[in-house]
Amino acid sequence: MKRSRGTPTNTGKETEINESIKATMSNPYHGVALIDKDYSIQKFNPHFESYFSQITGIAPRRGLSVINSLFAKNKEATSSLFEQALSEQDEISGISIKDTHYSIRLEPALDRKGNLIGAFLYLISENDASDSEPTKVQMNFQALLETSGDAVIVFSPEGKPIYVSPSVENILGYTPEETMLLDIYSSLHPDDVPGNQKVMEKAILNPGIPIKGHRSRIIHKDGSYHLYDSTVVNLLNDPSIGGIVDNIKEVTEPTPFGGLDAKFTNLYLNAIEDSKIGVWEIDLISGKSVRNRIHDQSFGYSEELAQWDLPTLLQHIHVKDRLAAKEVFEAAKTDGSFDFEARVIWPDQSVHWLALKGTYVKSSETRTEKLSGSVIDITLRRNNFQALLNSESRLKSIIDNISEGLVIANKGGRLLYWNAAAIKMHDFMSLQSPPQNFTELLKYFRVEQLNGKYLPVSKWPLPRLLNNENVDGLEVRVRSIKNRWAKIFRYNGGSFADREGNLVYFLTISDRTELSNIKKHLRDSEERFLDAFHASPVALCITSNKDAICLEINKNAEELLGYSYEEYTGKPILTLNGVPLAEIKKIFSRKGEPSKSRESKLSISTKRGQKRLILFSVEQVMLNGEECRLTVFVDITNSK
């Protein structure tokens, strides 16, 4: 299987090699491979991969024969030289590769017991400096690797590590072998990636010139971000190095602005100050801490305290919250983070609320154990919240004592709240709690229209409300299945957003049963009155109180006045009989005792032109809940 570029394949049993073999394979300015006694490649470094690909047109891989690949045109002569080097354990150099400007050098490779396991094969270009004596650049670079306490990583133009100094383990926590397999950009904090890309671009455009790196956060092997500075030099054109050299050192001075350029420090300081956020870090081993001014102000101090550790922090927390705070910090040692709110006691003994949020980090390698995070004074918010709770409590007390029923439900039909009136209306006083789901109501009630017809469940008040249908003055008859009663309820409904922004629905309910019975009685009375009205032997007419419009007229009045029921109804009374409307209004507007009749004489003409003198009296009556006038007509034409 073809291996990925720059990563040697390690399949099968790994050959045990000593430290000198490791060092040889890590050579940053030679192409070198380890071959076994059958001349097959076992390991190789990035420079060997590059040279080998240029010579053969294929990538090297473990198990590939160098005789069949590099020396395909001169197999027999090369095999003899290889056998000599392996049998005599001697170094052989100057073996040219036909039709190329490359040659090789062979050195015996021994395991840690001194047994021969193969040979090192160096690929040497005629354009390279002499491999027998390092150039000045090589010597300076080698000295840098041996003496620098910083980590040195050499990158290819594609950004892949091709060499890592041993000191990297002290800086990043990873061994050189582990670092070679890392994708450095994926280890960077996302906010620091653009800055590093710009530094690399600048280095590529300015070969040989040291470029100050972007201060960055990189994931240490302990799993946390550490802060690093770097210097980058483009030495791609130097054949002895052939890469971009990145010299990395950890920033150890305390700073709350990891990864930020200095020019942004004031900006972030101002932002934190304006937002009233306190930032802090406590070293749990030394007891030392780093805090900004807002942190100490959050605990009631105008001046920074000289000492602040975890016991001091806990001592400031209210005694009723202190045990819970200890448990939160202890749990953070497992969870890695904490987030809680607690009351604190200021030096003036006033009580304030703080929100504390942060992380816990422990590293056995670096011998660190820290708590760090932010603190915000939320006293005003908590006080407002308590005031809201008190207000809601008072509102609930009012709602529970009003005579109108109130039911609140969520969009799923769950009944969240019943007030006392609603519970009483539905006869739920005997239950420990009223139904919590709408579907439970089907066990208790049947709902009808006022005309007695069955009402489908989808047209009940709550389903209509949840389907965004109008529920405004909806009157239905509710029958109790268990207790055998029937009531007329009138529903109004709507929706609103609760404190979390969720939509909830409400129904107000009024019991209209008694009023409905009264209306029914009135309707029955009116029906009996109208029956008597039309059966009366006296000529009668009912008009509106406002404009004398004829509402009802009986048969005897039709015969007396000379016009039909259809011709009179809907018109001012007597206008068909030649009496001006002004005269009619004048007669009907005469004031008198409501309980007494008012009599008038009037000369009229019938439809056939007959002249009649009539006597009529007017009194007030109620019809369909409205004030009307009842007029009685008597023909006195032939009276003496």
VEXFI-120212 format. One record per residue (C-alpha): residue in three letters; x, y, z. Coordinates in nm, 2 decimals. Layout:
<pts>
- Ala_X_Y_Z .
...
</pts>
This chain:
<pts>
- Met_0.00_0.00_0.00 .
- Lys_0.14_0.34_-0.09 .
- Arg_0.22_0.54_0.22 .
- Ser_0.14_0.91_0.28 .
- Arg_0.41_1.16_0.19 .
- Gly_0.67_1.22_0.46 .
- Thr_0.55_0.95_0.69 .
- Pro_0.75_0.62_0.70 .
- Thr_0.54_0.30_0.71 .
- Asn_0.58_0.09_1.02 .
- Thr_0.42_-0.25_0.93 .
- Gly_0.53_-0.58_1.08 .
- Lys_0.78_-0.62_1.36 .
- Glu_0.98_-0.30_1.42 .
- Thr_1.36_-0.34_1.40 .
- Glu_1.53_-0.26_1.72 .
- Ile_1.77_0.03_1.65 .
- Asn_2.00_0.23_1.87 .
- Glu_2.01_0.60_1.93 .
- Ser_2.28_0.66_1.67 .
- Ile_2.04_0.51_1.41 .
- Lys_1.77_0.75_1.52 .
- Ala_2.00_1.04_1.50 .
- Thr_2.11_0.94_1.15 .
- Met_1.76_0.91_1.02 .
- Ser_1.67_1.25_1.16 .
- Asn_1.95_1.42_0.97 .
- Pro_1.80_1.75_0.85 .
- Tyr_2.03_1.81_0.55 .
- His_2.10_1.46_0.40 .
- Gly_1.88_1.21_0.21 .
- Val_1.93_0.89_0.40 .
- Ala_1.75_0.55_0.41 .
- Leu_1.80_0.24_0.62 .
- Ile_1.81_-0.08_0.40 .
- Asp_1.82_-0.44_0.52 .
- Lys_2.05_-0.72_0.42 .
- Asp_1.84_-0.78_0.11 .
- Tyr_1.88_-0.42_0.00 .
- Ser_1.51_-0.34_0.07 .
- Ile_1.42_0.00_0.21 .
- Gln_1.31_-0.01_0.58 .
- Lys_1.31_0.36_0.67 .
- Phe_1.39_0.69_0.50 .
- Asn_1.38_1.07_0.58 .
- Pro_1.21_1.35_0.38 .
- His_1.52_1.45_0.18 .
- Phe_1.57_1.09_0.07 .
- Glu_1.21_1.08_-0.04 .
- Ser_1.26_1.40_-0.25 .
- Tyr_1.58_1.28_-0.42 .
- Phe_1.45_0.93_-0.48 .
- Ser_1.14_1.06_-0.65 .
- Gln_1.35_1.29_-0.87 .
- Ile_1.57_1.00_-0.98 .
- Thr_1.31_0.72_-1.03 .
- Gly_0.99_0.90_-1.08 .
- Ile_0.82_0.70_-0.81 .
- Ala_0.79_0.75_-0.43 .
- Pro_1.00_0.52_-0.20 .
- Arg_0.82_0.27_0.01 .
- Arg_0.91_0.01_0.27 .
- Gly_1.02_-0.32_0.12 .
- Leu_1.12_-0.16_-0.22 .
- Ser_1.46_-0.29_-0.35 .
- Val_1.71_-0.01_-0.41 .
- Ile_1.90_-0.24_-0.66 .
- Asn_1.59_-0.28_-0.87 .
- Ser_1.49_0.09_-0.85 .
- Leu_1.80_0.31_-0.82 .
- Phe_2.04_0.08_-1.00 .
- Ala_1.81_-0.10_-1.25 .
- Lys_2.07_-0.02_-1.53 .
- Asn_2.37_-0.16_-1.34 .
- Lys_2.24_-0.43_-1.10 .
- Glu_2.53_-0.68_-1.10 .
- Ala_2.81_-0.43_-1.03 .
- Thr_2.61_-0.25_-0.76 .
- Ser_2.51_-0.58_-0.59 .
- Ser_2.88_-0.67_-0.56 .
- Leu_2.96_-0.34_-0.39 .
- Phe_2.67_-0.38_-0.15 .
- Glu_2.78_-0.73_-0.06 .
- Gln_3.13_-0.60_0.01 .
- Ala_3.00_-0.32_0.23 .
- Leu_2.78_-0.56_0.43 .
- Ser_3.03_-0.85_0.46 .
- Glu_3.32_-0.63_0.56 .
- Gln_3.11_-0.38_0.75 .
- Asp_3.30_-0.10_0.58 .
- Glu_3.20_0.24_0.45 .
- Ile_3.18_0.27_0.07 .
- Ser_3.13_0.60_-0.11 .
- Gly_3.13_0.74_-0.46 .
- Ile_2.89_0.49_-0.61 .
- Ser_2.74_0.68_-0.90 .
- Ile_2.38_0.63_-1.02 .
- Lys_2.40_0.60_-1.40 .
- Asp_2.27_0.89_-1.61 .
- Thr_2.21_1.11_-1.30 .
- His_2.41_1.37_-1.11 .
- Tyr_2.36_1.16_-0.79 .
- Ser_2.59_0.92_-0.61 .
- Ile_2.55_0.72_-0.29 .
- Arg_2.74_0.64_0.02 .
- Leu_2.69_0.32_0.23 .
- Glu_2.76_0.29_0.60 .
- Pro_2.70_-0.02_0.81 .
- Ala_2.39_-0.01_1.05 .
- Leu_2.42_-0.19_1.38 .
- Asp_2.16_-0.27_1.65 .
- Arg_2.23_-0.18_2.01 .
- Lys_2.40_-0.51_2.07 .
- Gly_2.64_-0.44_1.78 .
- Asn_2.49_-0.68_1.53 .
- Leu_2.48_-0.59_1.17 .
- Ile_2.11_-0.52_1.06 .
- Gly_2.17_-0.35_0.72 .
- Ala_2.32_-0.03_0.59 .
- Phe_2.26_0.34_0.57 .
- Leu_2.23_0.46_0.21 .
- Tyr_2.30_0.83_0.16 .
- Leu_2.18_0.99_-0.16 .
- Ile_2.42_1.27_-0.25 .
- Ser_2.37_1.53_-0.53 .
- Glu_2.68_1.67_-0.71 .
- Asn_2.53_2.02_-0.65 .
- Asp_2.54_1.97_-0.27 .
- Ala_2.83_2.09_-0.07 .
- Ser_3.08_1.82_0.02 .
- Asp_2.94_1.57_0.26 .
- Ser_3.28_1.50_0.42 .
- Glu_3.30_1.84_0.59 .
- Pro_2.99_2.03_0.68 .
- Thr_2.95_2.39_0.55 .
- Lys_2.95_2.69_0.78 .
- Val_2.58_2.71_0.75 .
- Gln_2.55_2.34_0.84 .
- Met_2.78_2.38_1.14 .
- Asn_2.59_2.69_1.26 .
- Phe_2.26_2.51_1.22 .
- Gln_2.39_2.20_1.40 .
- Ala_2.51_2.41_1.68 .
- Leu_2.17_2.58_1.71 .
- Leu_2.00_2.23_1.74 .
- Glu_2.25_2.11_2.00 .
- Thr_2.25_2.42_2.22 .
- Ser_1.91_2.59_2.19 .
- Gly_1.66_2.52_2.47 .
- Asp_1.38_2.62_2.23 .
- Ala_1.20_2.38_1.99 .
- Val_1.32_2.39_1.63 .
- Ile_1.10_2.25_1.36 .
- Val_1.19_2.25_0.99 .
- Phe_0.89_2.27_0.76 .
- Ser_0.86_2.17_0.39 .
- Pro_0.71_2.43_0.15 .
- Glu_0.38_2.25_0.20 .
- Gly_0.40_2.31_0.58 .
- Lys_0.48_1.95_0.69 .
- Pro_0.76_1.89_0.95 .
- Ile_1.07_1.74_0.79 .
- Tyr_1.29_1.78_1.10 .
- Val_1.22_1.83_1.48 .
- Ser_1.48_1.90_1.74 .
- Pro_1.49_1.68_2.06 .
- Ser_1.41_1.99_2.27 .
- Val_1.06_2.00_2.13 .
- Glu_0.95_1.76_2.41 .
- Asn_1.04_2.02_2.68 .
- Ile_0.84_2.28_2.49 .
- Leu_0.53_2.11_2.34 .
- Gly_0.53_1.79_2.55 .
- Tyr_0.55_1.57_2.24 .
- Thr_0.84_1.35_2.14 .
- Pro_1.01_1.44_1.80 .
- Glu_0.85_1.13_1.65 .
- Glu_0.51_1.24_1.76 .
- Thr_0.57_1.60_1.64 .
- Met_0.66_1.47_1.30 .
- Leu_0.31_1.32_1.27 .
- Leu_0.13_1.64_1.39 .
- Asp_-0.06_1.88_1.17 .
- Ile_0.07_2.20_1.33 .
- Tyr_-0.21_2.41_1.19 .
- Ser_-0.48_2.19_1.34 .
- Ser_-0.30_2.23_1.68 .
- Leu_-0.32_2.61_1.66 .
- His_-0.61_2.80_1.82 .
- Pro_-0.85_2.88_1.54 .
- Asp_-0.81_3.26_1.60 .
- Asp_-0.43_3.23_1.56 .
- Val_-0.43_3.04_1.22 .
- Pro_-0.47_3.35_0.99 .
- Gly_-0.17_3.53_1.17 .
- Asn_0.06_3.23_1.13 .
- Gln_-0.04_3.19_0.76 .
- Lys_0.06_3.56_0.70 .
- Val_0.40_3.50_0.88 .
- Met_0.47_3.19_0.65 .
- Glu_0.38_3.39_0.34 .
- Lys_0.61_3.67_0.45 .
- Ala_0.90_3.43_0.52 .
- Ile_0.86_3.26_0.17 .
- Leu_0.88_3.60_0.00 .
- Asn_1.19_3.70_0.21 .
- Pro_1.44_3.40_0.21 .
- Gly_1.72_3.41_0.46 .
- Ile_1.56_3.69_0.67 .
- Pro_1.44_3.61_1.03 .
- Ile_1.07_3.70_1.06 .
- Lys_0.91_3.75_1.40 .
- Gly_0.63_3.50_1.44 .
- His_0.27_3.55_1.55 .
- Arg_0.23_3.49_1.92 .
- Ser_0.00_3.19_1.92 .
- Arg_-0.19_2.94_2.14 .
- Ile_-0.09_2.58_2.06 .
- Ile_-0.24_2.26_2.21 .
- His_0.02_2.12_2.45 .
- Lys_0.03_1.74_2.50 .
- Asp_-0.14_1.80_2.84 .
- Gly_-0.45_1.90_2.64 .
- Ser_-0.45_2.27_2.72 .
- Tyr_-0.35_2.57_2.51 .
- His_-0.01_2.71_2.59 .
- Leu_0.12_3.05_2.46 .
- Tyr_0.43_3.05_2.23 .
- Asp_0.65_3.30_2.05 .
- Ser_0.85_3.21_1.74 .
- Thr_1.11_3.33_1.49 .
- Val_1.08_3.20_1.13 .
- Val_1.36_3.18_0.87 .
- Asn_1.31_3.07_0.51 .
- Leu_1.61_2.84_0.42 .
- Leu_1.45_2.65_0.14 .
- Asn_1.72_2.77_-0.10 .
- Asp_2.00_2.63_0.13 .
- Pro_2.06_2.28_0.00 .
- Ser_2.20_2.18_0.34 .
- Ile_1.87_2.26_0.51 .
- Gly_1.60_2.29_0.24 .
- Gly_1.32_2.40_0.46 .
- Ile_1.15_2.68_0.66 .
- Val_1.30_2.69_1.01 .
- Asp_1.07_2.78_1.30 .
- Asn_1.23_2.84_1.64 .
- Ile_0.96_2.81_1.91 .
- Lys_0.97_2.91_2.28 .
- Glu_0.70_2.92_2.54 .
- Val_0.58_3.25_2.69 .
- Thr_0.59_3.21_3.06 .
- Glu_0.49_3.55_3.19 .
- Pro_0.12_3.56_3.31 .
- Thr_-0.12_3.72_3.07 .
- Pro_-0.49_3.71_3.02 .
- Phe_-0.46_3.78_2.65 .
- Gly_-0.30_3.46_2.51 .
- Gly_-0.24_3.47_2.14 .
- Leu_-0.30_3.84_2.10 .
- Asp_-0.06_4.09_1.93 .
- Ala_0.05_4.37_2.16 .
- Lys_-0.13_4.63_1.96 .
- Phe_-0.46_4.47_2.05 .
- Thr_-0.39_4.44_2.43 .
- Asn_-0.54_4.78_2.51 .
- Leu_-0.84_4.71_2.30 .
- Tyr_-0.92_4.38_2.49 .
- Leu_-0.84_4.55_2.82 .
- Asn_-1.10_4.82_2.75 .
- Ala_-1.35_4.57_2.62 .
- Ile_-1.32_4.36_2.94 .
- Glu_-1.34_4.67_3.16 .
- Asp_-1.65_4.81_2.98 .
- Ser_-1.82_4.47_3.00 .
- Lys_-1.76_4.45_3.38 .
- Ile_-1.61_4.10_3.36 .
- Gly_-1.35_4.00_3.61 .
- Val_-1.08_3.75_3.48 .
- Trp_-0.87_3.54_3.72 .
- Glu_-0.64_3.24_3.76 .
- Ile_-0.54_3.06_4.08 .
- Asp_-0.24_2.83_4.10 .
- Leu_-0.36_2.56_4.34 .
- Ile_-0.01_2.45_4.41 .
- Ser_0.16_2.78_4.49 .
- Gly_-0.16_2.97_4.59 .
- Lys_-0.06_3.26_4.37 .
- Ser_-0.32_3.42_4.15 .
- Val_-0.35_3.66_3.85 .
- Arg_-0.66_3.89_3.84 .
- Asn_-0.78_4.21_3.68 .
- Arg_-0.92_4.51_3.86 .
- Ile_-1.29_4.41_3.80 .
- His_-1.24_4.07_3.98 .
- Asp_-1.15_4.24_4.31 .
- Gln_-1.42_4.50_4.27 .
- Ser_-1.67_4.21_4.22 .
- Phe_-1.58_4.10_4.58 .
- Gly_-1.62_4.45_4.71 .
- Tyr_-1.26_4.58_4.71 .
- Ser_-1.16_4.91_4.55 .
- Glu_-0.79_4.82_4.58 .
- Glu_-0.62_4.50_4.46 .
- Leu_-0.56_4.25_4.74 .
- Ala_-0.21_4.13_4.80 .
- Gln_-0.32_3.76_4.83 .
- Trp_-0.60_3.57_4.67 .
- Asp_-0.62_3.19_4.67 .
- Leu_-0.90_2.93_4.68 .
- Pro_-0.95_2.93_5.06 .
- Thr_-0.98_3.31_5.04 .
- Leu_-1.23_3.28_4.76 .
- Leu_-1.44_3.03_4.95 .
- Gln_-1.43_3.24_5.26 .
- His_-1.60_3.53_5.08 .
- Ile_-1.89_3.31_4.96 .
- His_-2.20_3.32_5.17 .
- Val_-2.21_3.04_5.43 .
- Lys_-2.53_2.91_5.28 .
- Asp_-2.37_2.87_4.94 .
- Arg_-2.01_2.78_5.05 .
- Leu_-2.05_2.40_5.07 .
- Ala_-2.22_2.39_4.72 .
- Ala_-1.93_2.60_4.58 .
- Lys_-1.67_2.36_4.73 .
- Glu_-1.86_2.07_4.56 .
- Val_-1.86_2.26_4.23 .
- Phe_-1.48_2.32_4.24 .
- Glu_-1.42_1.96_4.34 .
- Ala_-1.64_1.83_4.05 .
- Ala_-1.44_2.05_3.81 .
- Lys_-1.14_1.83_3.88 .
- Thr_-1.33_1.55_3.70 .
- Asp_-1.54_1.76_3.45 .
- Gly_-1.27_2.01_3.36 .
- Ser_-1.51_2.31_3.40 .
- Phe_-1.74_2.49_3.64 .
- Asp_-2.03_2.72_3.61 .
- Phe_-2.24_2.84_3.91 .
- Glu_-2.40_3.14_4.08 .
- Ala_-2.35_3.22_4.45 .
- Arg_-2.40_3.49_4.71 .
- Val_-2.08_3.66_4.84 .
- Ile_-2.02_3.88_5.14 .
- Trp_-1.85_4.22_5.08 .
- Pro_-1.63_4.38_5.34 .
- Asp_-1.92_4.61_5.43 .
- Gln_-2.13_4.29_5.51 .
- Ser_-2.36_4.36_5.22 .
- Val_-2.47_4.05_5.01 .
- His_-2.41_4.04_4.64 .
- Trp_-2.47_3.77_4.37 .
- Leu_-2.18_3.66_4.14 .
- Ala_-2.17_3.43_3.84 .
- Leu_-1.84_3.23_3.82 .
- Lys_-1.75_3.03_3.52 .
- Gly_-1.42_2.87_3.41 .
- Thr_-1.19_2.56_3.37 .
- Tyr_-0.97_2.33_3.57 .
- Val_-0.63_2.22_3.43 .
- Lys_-0.38_1.98_3.58 .
- Ser_-0.06_1.85_3.42 .
- Ser_0.17_1.60_3.59 .
- Glu_0.44_1.67_3.33 .
- Thr_0.45_2.04_3.39 .
- Arg_0.35_2.00_3.75 .
- Thr_0.07_2.26_3.72 .
- Glu_-0.28_2.26_3.87 .
- Lys_-0.49_2.57_3.80 .
- Leu_-0.84_2.71_3.82 .
- Ser_-0.91_3.00_3.58 .
- Gly_-1.22_3.18_3.46 .
- Ser_-1.44_3.48_3.47 .
- Val_-1.67_3.65_3.73 .
- Ile_-1.96_3.88_3.68 .
- Asp_-2.17_4.07_3.94 .
- Ile_-2.53_3.97_3.87 .
- Thr_-2.68_4.13_4.19 .
- Leu_-2.91_4.36_3.99 .
- Arg_-3.03_4.08_3.77 .
- Arg_-3.10_3.85_4.07 .
- Asn_-3.28_4.13_4.25 .
- Asn_-3.49_4.21_3.94 .
- Phe_-3.56_3.84_3.91 .
- Gln_-3.67_3.81_4.27 .
- Ala_-3.90_4.12_4.22 .
- Leu_-4.04_3.95_3.92 .
- Leu_-4.11_3.63_4.12 .
- Asn_-4.28_3.84_4.39 .
- Ser_-4.48_4.02_4.12 .
- Glu_-4.58_3.69_3.96 .
- Ser_-4.67_3.56_4.31 .
- Arg_-4.91_3.85_4.36 .
- Leu_-5.05_3.81_4.01 .
- Lys_-5.11_3.44_4.07 .
- Ser_-5.29_3.52_4.40 .
- Ile_-5.52_3.76_4.21 .
- Ile_-5.58_3.51_3.93 .
- Asp_-5.66_3.24_4.18 .
- Asn_-5.92_3.45_4.34 .
- Ile_-6.11_3.59_4.03 .
- Ser_-6.44_3.43_3.95 .
- Glu_-6.35_3.37_3.58 .
- Gly_-6.17_3.05_3.50 .
- Leu_-5.82_3.05_3.35 .
- Val_-5.64_2.75_3.19 .
- Ile_-5.29_2.78_3.04 .
- Ala_-5.14_2.51_2.80 .
- Asn_-4.83_2.47_2.59 .
- Lys_-4.84_2.40_2.21 .
- Gly_-4.83_2.03_2.27 .
- Gly_-5.16_2.04_2.45 .
- Arg_-5.01_2.00_2.80 .
- Leu_-5.23_2.18_3.06 .
- Leu_-4.97_2.38_3.26 .
- Tyr_-5.20_2.57_3.50 .
- Trp_-5.57_2.58_3.63 .
- Asn_-5.68_2.86_3.85 .
- Ala_-5.92_2.79_4.14 .
- Ala_-6.23_2.91_3.95 .
- Ala_-6.15_2.68_3.65 .
- Ile_-6.11_2.38_3.89 .
- Lys_-6.44_2.46_4.05 .
- Met_-6.63_2.51_3.73 .
- His_-6.52_2.16_3.60 .
- Asp_-6.59_1.99_3.93 .
- Phe_-6.23_1.89_3.99 .
- Met_-6.21_1.98_4.36 .
- Ser_-6.20_1.61_4.46 .
- Leu_-5.89_1.54_4.25 .
- Gln_-5.54_1.58_4.39 .
- Ser_-5.46_1.78_4.08 .
- Pro_-5.66_1.86_3.76 .
- Pro_-5.58_1.68_3.44 .
- Gln_-5.23_1.77_3.29 .
- Asn_-5.30_1.66_2.94 .
- Phe_-5.59_1.77_2.71 .
- Thr_-5.66_1.41_2.61 .
- Glu_-5.75_1.33_2.97 .
- Leu_-6.05_1.57_2.94 .
- Leu_-6.22_1.32_2.70 .
- Lys_-6.27_1.09_3.00 .
- Tyr_-6.46_1.35_3.19 .
- Phe_-6.67_1.56_2.94 .
- Arg_-6.88_1.56_2.63 .
- Val_-6.92_1.90_2.44 .
- Glu_-7.22_2.01_2.24 .
- Gln_-7.33_2.30_2.04 .
- Leu_-7.60_2.51_2.20 .
- Asn_-7.86_2.35_1.97 .
- Gly_-7.76_2.01_2.12 .
- Lys_-7.56_1.88_1.82 .
- Tyr_-7.24_1.69_1.89 .
- Leu_-6.92_1.90_1.87 .
- Pro_-6.61_1.72_1.73 .
- Val_-6.30_1.72_1.95 .
- Ser_-6.11_1.92_1.69 .
- Lys_-6.36_2.20_1.74 .
- Trp_-6.33_2.21_2.12 .
- Pro_-6.19_2.54_2.24 .
- Leu_-5.83_2.43_2.31 .
- Pro_-5.77_2.24_1.98 .
- Arg_-5.92_2.54_1.79 .
- Leu_-5.68_2.77_1.97 .
- Leu_-5.38_2.54_1.90 .
- Asn_-5.47_2.54_1.53 .
- Asn_-5.47_2.92_1.52 .
- Glu_-5.85_2.94_1.49 .
- Asn_-6.06_3.21_1.65 .
- Val_-6.18_3.15_2.00 .
- Asp_-6.36_3.47_2.09 .
- Gly_-6.69_3.45_2.27 .
- Leu_-6.73_3.08_2.18 .
- Glu_-7.03_2.93_2.37 .
- Val_-7.07_2.56_2.41 .
- Arg_-7.26_2.32_2.63 .
- Val_-7.03_2.10_2.84 .
- Arg_-7.17_1.78_2.99 .
- Ser_-7.01_1.59_3.28 .
- Ile_-7.00_1.22_3.20 .
- Lys_-6.94_1.12_3.56 .
- Asn_-7.16_1.37_3.76 .
- Arg_-7.44_1.41_3.50 .
- Trp_-7.45_1.79_3.49 .
- Ala_-7.46_2.03_3.19 .
- Lys_-7.33_2.38_3.18 .
- Ile_-7.30_2.66_2.93 .
- Phe_-6.94_2.79_2.91 .
- Arg_-6.82_3.09_2.72 .
- Tyr_-6.45_3.08_2.61 .
- Asn_-6.21_3.35_2.50 .
- Gly_-5.84_3.26_2.42 .
- Gly_-5.51_3.38_2.29 .
- Ser_-5.13_3.32_2.32 .
- Phe_-4.82_3.49_2.46 .
- Ala_-4.44_3.41_2.50 .
- Asp_-4.33_3.29_2.84 .
- Arg_-4.00_3.40_3.02 .
- Glu_-3.79_3.16_2.80 .
- Gly_-3.96_3.28_2.48 .
- Asn_-4.18_2.97_2.44 .
- Leu_-4.53_3.02_2.30 .
- Val_-4.81_2.93_2.55 .
- Tyr_-5.19_2.95_2.51 .
- Phe_-5.46_3.06_2.75 .
- Leu_-5.84_3.02_2.78 .
- Thr_-6.06_3.23_2.99 .
- Ile_-6.39_3.06_3.09 .
- Ser_-6.71_3.21_3.22 .
- Asp_-7.01_3.01_3.33 .
- Arg_-7.31_3.13_3.13 .
- Thr_-7.55_2.86_3.25 .
- Glu_-7.77_3.08_3.47 .
- Leu_-7.78_3.36_3.22 .
- Ser_-7.87_3.12_2.95 .
- Asn_-8.16_2.99_3.16 .
- Ile_-8.28_3.35_3.21 .
- Lys_-8.26_3.42_2.84 .
- Lys_-8.45_3.10_2.77 .
- His_-8.72_3.20_3.02 .
- Leu_-8.74_3.54_2.85 .
- Arg_-8.76_3.38_2.51 .
- Asp_-9.04_3.15_2.63 .
- Ser_-9.22_3.45_2.78 .
- Glu_-9.18_3.65_2.46 .
- Glu_-9.31_3.36_2.26 .
- Arg_-9.62_3.34_2.48 .
- Phe_-9.66_3.72_2.45 .
- Leu_-9.64_3.71_2.07 .
- Asp_-9.89_3.42_2.06 .
- Ala_-10.13_3.63_2.26 .
- Phe_-10.05_3.94_2.06 .
- His_-10.16_3.78_1.73 .
- Ala_-10.46_3.61_1.88 .
- Ser_-10.59_3.94_2.05 .
- Pro_-10.93_4.07_1.92 .
- Val_-10.79_4.42_1.96 .
- Ala_-10.58_4.59_1.69 .
- Leu_-10.22_4.59_1.81 .
- Cys_-9.88_4.71_1.68 .
- Ile_-9.53_4.69_1.82 .
- Thr_-9.28_4.96_1.72 .
- Ser_-8.92_5.05_1.80 .
- Asn_-8.88_5.30_2.08 .
- Lys_-8.63_5.51_1.88 .
- Asp_-8.79_5.58_1.54 .
- Ala_-9.15_5.43_1.55 .
- Ile_-9.06_5.16_1.30 .
- Cys_-9.32_4.89_1.29 .
- Leu_-9.18_4.56_1.42 .
- Glu_-9.50_4.35_1.45 .
- Ile_-9.87_4.41_1.37 .
- Asn_-10.16_4.18_1.42 .
- Lys_-10.45_4.09_1.18 .
- Asn_-10.70_4.32_1.34 .
- Ala_-10.47_4.62_1.30 .
- Glu_-10.41_4.53_0.94 .
- Glu_-10.79_4.53_0.88 .
- Leu_-10.84_4.86_1.07 .
- Leu_-10.56_5.05_0.91 .
- Gly_-10.61_4.91_0.56 .
- Tyr_-10.26_4.78_0.47 .
- Ser_-10.10_4.43_0.49 .
- Tyr_-9.84_4.30_0.74 .
- Glu_-9.57_4.31_0.47 .
- Glu_-9.65_4.67_0.38 .
- Tyr_-9.63_4.80_0.74 .
- Thr_-9.33_4.61_0.89 .
- Gly_-9.00_4.79_0.85 .
- Lys_-9.17_5.13_0.80 .
- Pro_-9.27_5.41_1.05 .
- Ile_-9.62_5.33_1.17 .
- Leu_-9.91_5.51_1.00 .
- Thr_-9.71_5.67_0.72 .
- Leu_-9.91_5.46_0.47 .
- Asn_-10.23_5.63_0.61 .
- Gly_-10.14_5.98_0.51 .
- Val_-10.00_6.09_0.84 .
- Pro_-9.67_6.28_0.81 .
- Leu_-9.36_6.12_0.98 .
- Ala_-9.31_6.44_1.18 .
- Glu_-9.66_6.41_1.33 .
- Ile_-9.60_6.05_1.43 .
- Lys_-9.27_6.13_1.59 .
- Lys_-9.44_6.42_1.78 .
- Ile_-9.70_6.18_1.92 .
- Phe_-9.45_5.91_2.01 .
- Ser_-9.21_6.15_2.18 .
- Arg_-9.47_6.28_2.43 .
- Lys_-9.33_6.22_2.78 .
- Gly_-9.53_6.05_3.04 .
- Glu_-9.51_5.79_3.31 .
- Pro_-9.36_5.47_3.16 .
- Ser_-9.62_5.26_3.34 .
- Lys_-9.91_5.47_3.21 .
- Ser_-10.07_5.47_2.86 .
- Arg_-10.07_5.78_2.65 .
- Glu_-10.39_5.83_2.44 .
- Ser_-10.42_6.02_2.11 .
- Lys_-10.68_6.08_1.84 .
- Leu_-10.58_6.07_1.47 .
- Ser_-10.76_6.09_1.14 .
- Ile_-10.63_5.85_0.88 .
- Ser_-10.70_5.73_0.53 .
- Thr_-10.70_5.36_0.44 .
- Lys_-10.56_5.21_0.13 .
- Arg_-10.90_5.23_-0.04 .
- Gly_-10.94_5.60_0.05 .
- Gln_-11.18_5.56_0.34 .
- Lys_-11.15_5.82_0.62 .
- Arg_-11.14_5.69_0.98 .
- Leu_-11.10_5.84_1.32 .
- Ile_-10.89_5.63_1.55 .
- Leu_-10.80_5.64_1.91 .
- Phe_-10.47_5.49_2.01 .
- Ser_-10.27_5.44_2.32 .
- Val_-9.90_5.38_2.36 .
- Glu_-9.71_5.20_2.64 .
- Gln_-9.35_5.06_2.69 .
- Val_-9.27_4.68_2.67 .
- Met_-8.95_4.47_2.65 .
- Leu_-8.90_4.24_2.35 .
- Asn_-8.59_4.04_2.28 .
- Gly_-8.41_4.24_2.55 .
- Glu_-8.49_4.58_2.38 .
- Glu_-8.73_4.86_2.49 .
- Cys_-9.02_4.88_2.25 .
- Arg_-9.37_5.04_2.23 .
- Leu_-9.70_4.86_2.22 .
- Thr_-9.98_5.06_2.04 .
- Val_-10.35_4.98_2.08 .
- Phe_-10.58_5.11_1.80 .
- Val_-10.96_5.16_1.84 .
- Asp_-11.19_5.27_1.56 .
- Ile_-11.42_5.56_1.69 .
- Thr_-11.53_5.68_1.34 .
- Asn_-11.90_5.61_1.41 .
- Ser_-11.89_5.69_1.78 .
- Lys_-12.11_5.99_1.90 .
</pts>
